[in-house]
Amino acid sequence: MTFQESIGRADLAHELPRVRKIGPRDLWDALGKGWDDFWAMPSHLVFLSLIYPVIGLLIGGATFGYNLLPLFYPMAAGFALLGPLTAIGLYELSHRREQGLDAQWSHAFDLLQADSFRSILALGLVLLALFGLWIVVAQAIYAAEFGYYTTPPDSLEAFARQVLTTPEGHRMILIGNGVGFVFALVAFAISVVAFPLLIDRNIGATAAALTSVRAVLRNPLTMLLWGLIVAVALLIGSLPLFLGLAIVLPVLGHATWHLYRKVVVPDLPPREVHPAPPKGKRYAADFPAVLFPVHDKEP
């Protein structure tokens, strides 16, 4: 499969997956099921989710260390644009648990073998491009208000005073948050159910993104409420030095899978999940052949 095929294959020649009308009660039910998945698979929390607080701390450290305080907020807020991508392992685990299959943490990487992996990669690159563009735009907004040759403040206190007590800072807050909302809206619309769909179906990235947009257009108020829930949860999780994300992100990730199940009608053949075949026994006499992946299996 070529990279172009992974972006938009023959899927668009057929009818896109149908989407349902849902309401706020479905959101609470999805969150409840996400919480249940979170408690049922706590080992996955340690392996998959503690990396997010680490990334958040690295963002903060890099920002303060390199005197890039004006970009700290855009980087921290823009990190949410990548949330749907970073949670794909959680979607896979919820998928397996839903089917009654083994859901050990190693299965989070089964998506690497999925037929739609190239499509997942393609859509992930789109989100990364949006994140990079947002950082560039945020820097341009700061420079437009305070001057391209202004020396950045050397402390958090000085930066807060610059932003909160000057007309330029007030304009930057309004413009920056307005533009950031547009970026967040685009990322949310094309990805809210796209990655779970790609995990579940053999479908192209364009078809998955269009299905996600259709889900948002079919349920504008409900999806707006879901986006608000996600934003508030991420804000709360980010306050204690991003450590709360270790709980917030896995719950939201699992809940997004169940939201996908409620929104997208299962009218396409699902991707089959096959249990890993048992490995044959190896013996000392087989050395060094046992170092290679090909080995004899028991009949």
BATIBA-302192 format. One record per residue: x, y, z of N, C-alpha, C in turn. Coordinates in steps of 0.2 Angstrom, whole numbers, padded with zeros to 4 digits, always signed. Layout:
REM residues N
XYZXYZXYZ...
***
This chain:
REM residues 299
+0004-0006+0000+0000+0000+0000+0004+0006+0000+0003+0011-0005+0007+0017-0005+0005+0022+0000+0009+0027+0002+0007+0032+0007+0001+0036+0004+0000+0037-0002-0006+0041-0005-0012+0037-0004-0011+0030-0005-0017+0026-0004-0019+0026+0003-0015+0026+0008-0017+0026+0015-0021+0033+0017-0019+0038+0013-0023+0044+0015-0030+0044+0012-0030+0042+0005-0037+0042+0002-0038+0036-0003-0040+0031+0000-0040+0025-0005-0047+0025-0008-0049+0019-0010-0055+0018-0013-0061+0018-0009-0060+0019-0002-0065+0020+0003-0070+0025+0001-0068+0031-0002-0072+0036-0004-0077+0035-0010-0075+0029-0013-0079+0027-0019-0086+0024-0016-0085+0022-0010-0091+0018-0007-0094+0023-0001-0099+0021+0001-0103+0025+0006-0099+0025+0013-0098+0031+0015-0094+0032+0022-0098+0029+0027-0095+0027+0033-0098+0024+0038-0104+0029+0041-0109+0026+0043-0115+0030+0045-0114+0032+0052-0116+0038+0054-0116+0041+0061-0122+0042+0064-0123+0041+0070-0129+0041+0074-0130+0048+0077-0136+0050+0079-0137+0055+0083-0137+0053+0091-0133+0057+0095-0132+0055+0102-0133+0061+0106-0134+0060+0113-0135+0065+0117-0130+0065+0123-0131+0070+0128-0127+0071+0133-0126+0064+0138-0132+0061+0138-0132+0055+0142-0127+0050+0139-0126+0050+0133-0121+0045+0130-0114+0047+0131-0113+0053+0132-0106+0056+0134-0105+0053+0142-0109+0054+0146-0108+0051+0153-0107+0044+0153-0111+0040+0149-0110+0033+0149-0103+0031+0146-0101+0035+0141-0094+0033+0138-0089+0035+0143-0090+0040+0147-0085+0042+0152-0085+0036+0158-0091+0034+0160-0092+0028+0164-0088+0022+0162-0089+0020+0156-0086+0015+0153-0078+0016+0153-0076+0022+0151-0069+0023+0151-0066+0023+0158-0069+0025+0163-0067+0024+0170-0067+0017+0172-0071+0013+0169-0071+0006+0171-0065+0002+0167-0064+0004+0161-0058+0002+0158-0052+0004+0161-0051+0010+0164-0046+0012+0168-0044+0008+0174-0049+0006+0177-0048+0002+0183-0047-0005+0182-0050-0007+0176-0049-0014+0174-0042-0016+0172-0038-0010+0169-0032-0011+0166-0027-0006+0169-0026-0006+0176-0021-0001+0179-0014-0002+0177-0012-0008+0175-0005-0008+0173-0003-0005+0166-0008-0004+0162-0007+0000+0156-0007+0007+0158-0010+0010+0163-0009+0017+0165-0002+0018+0166+0002+0014+0170+0009+0015+0172+0013+0015+0165+0012+0011+0161+0016+0010+0155+0015+0015+0150+0008+0017+0149+0006+0021+0143+0005+0028+0145+0003+0030+0151+0001+0036+0153+0006+0041+0157+0010+0038+0160+0015+0042+0164+0020+0045+0159+0020+0043+0153+0024+0047+0148+0022+0054+0147+0015+0055+0148+0012+0062+0146+0014+0067+0151+0014+0065+0158+0017+0070+0163+0024+0072+0161+0028+0066+0160+0035+0067+0158+0036+0072+0152+0032+0071+0147+0032+0076+0141+0030+0083+0143+0025+0083+0147+0023+0090+0150+0029+0093+0154+0032+0090+0158+0038+0093+0162+0044+0094+0157+0045+0090+0152+0050+0092+0147+0049+0098+0144+0042+0099+0142+0040+0105+0138+0042+0111+0143+0040+0111+0149+0041+0116+0154+0048+0117+0155+0052+0112+0156+0059+0113+0157+0063+0116+0151+0061+0114+0145+0064+0117+0139+0062+0124+0138+0056+0126+0140+0054+0132+0139+0057+0137+0144+0058+0135+0150+0061+0139+0155+0068+0139+0154+0071+0134+0152+0078+0133+0151+0081+0137+0145+0077+0138+0140+0079+0141+0134+0076+0148+0133+0073+0151+0139+0070+0157+0139+0065+0158+0134+0061+0153+0133+0055+0153+0128+0048+0154+0132+0048+0158+0137+0042+0158+0141+0036+0160+0137+0036+0164+0132+0030+0166+0128+0027+0160+0124+0031+0154+0123+0029+0148+0120+0026+0143+0125+0027+0144+0131+0025+0139+0136+0018+0137+0136+0014+0142+0136+0007+0141+0136+0004+0138+0129+0007+0141+0123+0005+0138+0117+0007+0131+0116+0013+0129+0119+0015+0122+0119+0011+0118+0123+0010+0120+0129+0006+0116+0134-0001+0115+0131-0004+0120+0129-0011+0120+0126-0011+0116+0120-0006+0117+0115-0006+0114+0109-0005+0106+0110-0002+0104+0115-0001+0097+0116-0008+0093+0116-0013+0097+0118-0020+0093+0118-0022+0092+0110-0019+0095+0105-0020+0094+0098-0018+0087+0097-0013+0084+0100-0010+0078+0099-0013+0072+0103-0018+0074+0107-0021+0069+0112-0024+0063+0108-0028+0064+0103-0031+0058+0100-0026+0054+0097-0020+0056+0095-0015+0052+0092-0011+0048+0098-0010+0052+0103-0006+0048+0109-0010+0043+0112-0017+0043+0111-0021+0038+0115-0023+0032+0111-0019+0031+0105-0021+0026+0101-0020+0019+0104-0015+0018+0108-0014+0012+0112-0020+0010+0116-0023+0016+0119-0028+0014+0124-0034+0012+0120-0035+0015+0114-0041+0013+0110-0040+0005+0108-0034+0003+0107-0033-0004+0105-0035-0008+0111-0033-0006+0117-0034-0010+0123-0042-0011+0125-0045-0005+0124-0052-0005+0125-0056-0010+0120-0053-0009+0114-0056-0014+0108-0055-0021+0110-0049-0023+0113-0048-0030+0115-0052-0032+0121-0053-0028+0126-0057-0029+0132-0064-0030+0130-0067-0026+0125-0073-0026+0123-0075-0033+0120-0070-0036+0116-0071-0042+0113-0069-0048+0117-0067-0047+0123-0066-0052+0128-0059-0055+0127-0055-0052+0124-0048-0054+0122-0043-0052+0128-0037-0055+0127-0032-0053+0132-0030-0046+0131-0030-0042+0136-0028-0035+0136-0022-0033+0140-0017-0037+0139-0010-0035+0142-0008-0029+0139-0003-0025+0142-0001-0019+0140+0003-0020+0133+0006-0026+0132+0009-0027+0126+0005-0026+0119-0002-0028+0121-0006-0028+0115-0008-0020+0113-0006-0015+0117-0007-0009+0114-0003-0007+0108+0002-0011+0106+0006-0010+0100+0003-0015+0094-0002-0018+0095-0005-0023+0090-0007-0019+0084-0008-0012+0085-0011-0008+0080-0005-0007+0075+0001-0009+0076+0007-0008+0072+0006-0013+0066+0002-0019+0068+0001-0024+0063-0006-0023+0059-0010-0018+0061-0016-0017+0058-0015-0015+0050-0020-0017+0046-0020-0015+0039-0021-0007+0038-0024-0004+0043-0024+0003+0042-0019+0007+0046-0013+0004+0047-0008+0007+0051-0005+0013+0047-0004+0013+0041-0002+0018+0037-0007+0024+0037-0013+0023+0037-0018+0028+0038-0018+0031+0044-0017+0027+0050-0016+0030+0056-0010+0035+0056-0004+0033+0053+0002+0037+0053+0001+0043+0049-0003+0043+0043-0004+0048+0039-0008+0054+0043-0014+0051+0046-0018+0056+0050-0014+0059+0056-0010+0055+0059-0005+0057+0065-0001+0063+0062+0002+0062+0056+0006+0067+0053+0002+0074+0052-0004+0073+0051-0008+0079+0050-0009+0083+0056-0010+0079+0062-0010+0082+0068-0004+0085+0071+0002+0082+0069+0008+0085+0071+0010+0091+0067+0007+0091+0061+0008+0097+0056+0004+0103+0059-0002+0102+0062-0006+0107+0065-0003+0109+0071+0000+0105+0075+0003+0107+0081+0009+0112+0079+0013+0110+0075+0019+0114+0073+0017+0121+0070+0011+0121+0066+0009+0127+0063+0006+0132+0069+0003+0128+0074+0000+0132+0079+0006+0136+0083+0012+0132+0084+0017+0135+0088+0020+0141+0084+0021+0140+0077+0023+0146+0073+0018+0152+0073+0012+0151+0073+0007+0156+0073+0007+0160+0080+0008+0156+0085+0008+0158+0092+0014+0163+0093+0019+0161+0090+0025+0165+0091+0025+0171+0087+0021+0171+0081+0020+0177+0077+0015+0182+0080+0010+0179+0084+0006+0184+0087+0009+0187+0093+0014+0184+0096+0018+0187+0102+0022+0192+0099+0025+0191+0093+0030+0195+0090+0026+0201+0087+0020+0200+0085+0016+0206+0082+0014+0211+0087+0013+0208+0093+0011+0213+0099+0017+0216+0102+0022+0212+0103+0028+0215+0108+0034+0217+0103+0034+0216+0097+0039+0217+0093+0044+0211+0091+0046+0211+0085+0050+0205+0083+0057+0205+0087+0059+0210+0089+0066+0211+0092+0066+0212+0099+0060+0211+0102+0059+0212+0110+0063+0206+0113+0067+0207+0118+0070+0202+0122+0064+0199+0126+0064+0192+0126+0059+0188+0130+0060+0189+0137+0055+0190+0141+0056+0190+0149+0060+0185+0151+0064+0186+0157+0068+0181+0159+0066+0178+0165+0059+0179+0167+0056+0176+0173+0049+0175+0172+0046+0170+0175+0039+0169+0175+0035+0175+0177+0038+0178+0183+0034+0184+0185+0034+0190+0180+0040+0191+0177+0041+0196+0172+0036+0195+0166+0036+0189+0164+0031+0187+0159+0024+0188+0160+0022+0186+0166+0015+0187+0169+0013+0195+0169+0018+0199+0171+0017+0206+0171+0016+0209+0164+0020+0206+0160+0020+0209+0153+0013+0207+0150+0011+0201+0151+0005+0199+0148-0002+0202+0151-0002+0202+0158-0008+0204+0161-0009+0211+0163-0003+0215+0162-0004+0222+0164-0003+0227+0158-0002+0224+0152-0001+0229+0147-0007+0228+0141-0008+0233+0137-0013+0232+0132-0011+0227+0127-0005+0227+0126-0002+0222+0121-0003+0215+0123-0002+0214+0130-0004+0207+0133-0011+0205+0132-0015+0210+0134-0023+0209+0133-0025+0207+0126-0022+0210+0121-0024+0209+0114-0021+0202+0112-0015+0200+0115-0012+0194+0113-0016+0188+0116-0019+0189+0122-0023+0184+0125-0029+0183+0121-0032+0188+0119-0039+0188+0115-0037+0184+0108-0032+0187+0105-0031+0185+0098-0028+0177+0098-0024+0176+0103-0021+0170+0104-0026+0164+0105-0030+0166+0110-0035+0161+0112-0040+0160+0106-0042+0165+0103-0046+0164+0097-0044+0160+0092-0037+0161+0090-0034+0157+0085-0033+0150+0087-0031+0150+0093-0030+0143+0096-0036+0139+0096-0042+0142+0097-0049+0139+0097-0050+0136+0090-0048+0140+0085-0049+0137+0078-0045+0131+0077-0038+0131+0079-0034+0126+0078-0037+0119+0082-0039+0121+0088-0042+0115+0092-0048+0112+0089-0053+0117+0086-0059+0115+0083-0057+0110+0076-0052+0112+0072-0051+0108+0066-0048+0102+0069-0043+0101+0073-0040+0095+0076-0046+0091+0079-0050+0094+0083-0055+0090+0086-0060+0087+0080-0062+0091+0076-0067+0088+0071-0064+0083+0066-0058+0083+0065-0055+0078+0060-0053+0072+0064-0053+0072+0070-0050+0066+0074-0054+0063+0080-0059+0066+0082-0063+0064+0088-0065+0057+0088-0067+0054+0082-0068+0047+0081-0064+0044+0076-0059+0048+0073-0056+0045+0067-0051+0039+0069-0047+0041+0074-0042+0035+0076-0045+0029+0079-0051+0029+0083-0054+0023+0085-0057+0020+0078-0059+0023+0074-0062+0020+0067-0056+0017+0064-0050+0020+0063-0045+0017+0060-0042+0011+0064-0043+0011+0070-0041+0005+0074-0046-0001+0073-0052+0001+0072-0057-0004+0071-0059-0007+0064-0057-0002+0059-0059-0004+0052-0053-0003+0048-0053-0006+0042-0048-0006+0037-0050+0000+0032-0048+0006+0034-0051+0012+0030-0046+0017+0030-0046+0021+0025-0041+0027+0023-0042+0032+0028-0037+0036+0028-0036+0042+0033-0041+0047+0031-0042+0049+0025-0047+0054+0022-0054+0052+0024-0056+0045+0023-0063+0043+0025-0064+0043+0032-0059+0042+0036-0059+0042+0043-0060+0049+0046-0056+0054+0043-0057+0061+0045-0064+0063+0043-0066+0062+0037-0073+0064+0035-0078+0061+0039-0078+0055+0041-0083+0052+0045-0083+0056+0052-0077+0057+0055-0076+0061+0061-0080+0068+0060-0079+0071+0055-0082+0078+0053-0089+0077+0053-0092+0072+0050-0099+0071+0049-0102+0069+0056-0098+0066+0060-0101+0065+0067-0102+0071+0071-0097+0076+0070-0097+0082+0073-0103+0086+0071-0104+0086+0064-0109+0090+0061-0116+0087+0063-0117+0081+0064-0123+0077+0065-0125+0079+0073-0120+0080+0077-0121+0081+0084-0117+0087+0086-0118+0093+0084-0114+0099+0085-0114+0100+0093-0120+0101+0096-0120+0103+0103-0117+0097+0107-0119+0091+0106-0116+0086+0110-0108+0085+0109-0106+0086+0103-0099+0086+0102-0095+0092+0105-0099+0097+0105-0096+0103+0108-0095+0102+0116-0100+0099+0119-0100+0097+0126-0094+0092+0127-0093+0088+0123-0088+0083+0124-0081+0086+0123-0080+0091+0119-0074+0095+0118-0073+0099+0124-0079+0102+0127-0078+0106+0133-0076+0101+0139-0079+0095+0140-0077+0090+0145-0070+0089+0144-0067+0087+0138-0060+0086+0137-0056+0091+0139-0057+0098+0137-0053+0103+0139-0053+0105+0146-0059+0104+0150-0059+0105+0157-0055+0100+0160-0056+0094+0158-0052+0088+0161-0044+0089+0160-0042+0091+0154-0035+0092+0153-0032+0098+0157-0036+0103+0158-0034+0109+0162-0033+0106+0169-0038+0103+0172-0037+0101+0179-0032+0096+0180-0031+0091+0175-0025+0087+0175-0018+0090+0174-0018+0096+0171-0012+0099+0170-0010+0104+0176-0014+0105+0180-0013+0110+0185-0007+0108+0190-0007+0102+0193-0002+0100+0197+0004+0097+0193+0008+0102+0190+0013+0100+0186+0012+0094+0181+0006+0094+0178+0004+0089+0173+0003+0082+0176+0004+0081+0182+0004+0074+0185-0003+0071+0185-0008+0076+0185-0015+0073+0185-0017+0070+0178-0013+0072+0173-0014+0069+0166-0013+0061+0166-0009+0058+0171-0008+0051+0172-0015+0048+0173-0020+0051+0176-0027+0048+0177-0031+0051+0171-0031+0057+0170-0036+0060+0165-0035+0057+0158-0029+0057+0156-0028+0055+0149-0030+0047+0147-0029+0043+0152-0031+0036+0150-0039+0035+0151-0042+0039+0156-0049+0039+0156-0052+0042+0150-0050+0047+0147-0052+0050+0141-0051+0046+0135-0045+0043+0135-0044+0039+0129-0048+0033+0129-0049+0029+0135-0054+0024+0135-0061+0026+0133-0063+0032+0136-0070+0034+0135-0071+0036+0127-0066+0038+0124-0066+0040+0117-0068+0034+0113-0065+0028+0115-0067+0022+0111-0074+0021+0112-0077+0021+0118-0084+0020+0119-0088+0025+0115-0086+0032+0115-0090+0037+0112-0090+0035+0104-0084+0032+0101-0084+0030+0094-0090+0025+0093-0090+0020+0098-0095+0015+0097-0102+0017+0097-0103+0023+0101-0110+0026+0101-0112+0030+0095-0107+0033+0092-0108+0037+0086-0108+0034+0079-0103+0030+0078-0102+0026+0072-0106+0020+0071-0110+0019+0066-0114+0013+0065-0109+0008+0063-0109+0002+0066-0105-0004+0063-0107-0007+0057-0107-0003+0051-0109-0006+0045-0104-0008+0040-0098-0008+0043-0092-0010+0039-0089-0016+0042-0086-0021+0038-0083-0027+0041-0077-0025+0046-0078-0027+0052-0073-0025+0057-0066-0028+0056-0061-0025+0058-0054-0028+0058-0054-0034+0063-0052-0040+0060-0052-0046+0064-0046-0045+0069-0047-0047+0075-0041-0047+0080-0040-0055+0081-0034-0057+0079-0032-0064+0080-0027-0064+0086-0028-0069+0091-0024-0070+0096-0017-0072+0094-0012-0070+0097-0005-0071+0095-0004-0079+0095-0001-0082+0090+0000-0089+0090+0005-0091+0095+0004-0097+0098+0009-0100+0103+0015-0101+0100+0021-0100+0104+0027-0101+0101+0029-0108+0103+0033-0111+0098+0035-0118+0099+0041-0118+0104+0042-0124+0107+0048-0125+0112+0054-0124+0109+0059-0121+0113+0066-0121+0110+0070-0125+0115+0076-0127+0112+0080-0131+0116+0087-0129+0115+0091-0130+0120+0098-0128+0120+0102-0130+0114+0100-0136+0112+0104-0139+0106+0102-0135+0100+0097-0131+0100+0096-0127+0094+0100-0121+0093+0104-0119+0099+0108-0113+0098+0113-0114+0093+0114-0109+0089+0112-0102+0089+0105-0100+0085+0102-0106+0083+0096-0105+0079+0091-0101+0083+0091-0102+0089+0085-0099+0093+0086-0092+0094+0091-0089+0091+0092-0082+0091+0088-0078+0086+0086-0082+0081+0082-0079+0075+0075-0081+0076+0071-0076+0073+0063-0077+0074+0060-0083+0071+0063-0086+0066+0061-0092+0063+0063-0098+0067+0058-0102+0070+0060-0108+0074+0054-0113+0073+0056-0119+0074+0051-0125+0073+0046-0124+0079+0040-0126+0076+0034-0126+0081+0032-0133+0082+0029-0134+0087+0026-0141+0089+0021-0143+0084+0020-0149+0081+0015-0151+0077+0008-0150+0080
***
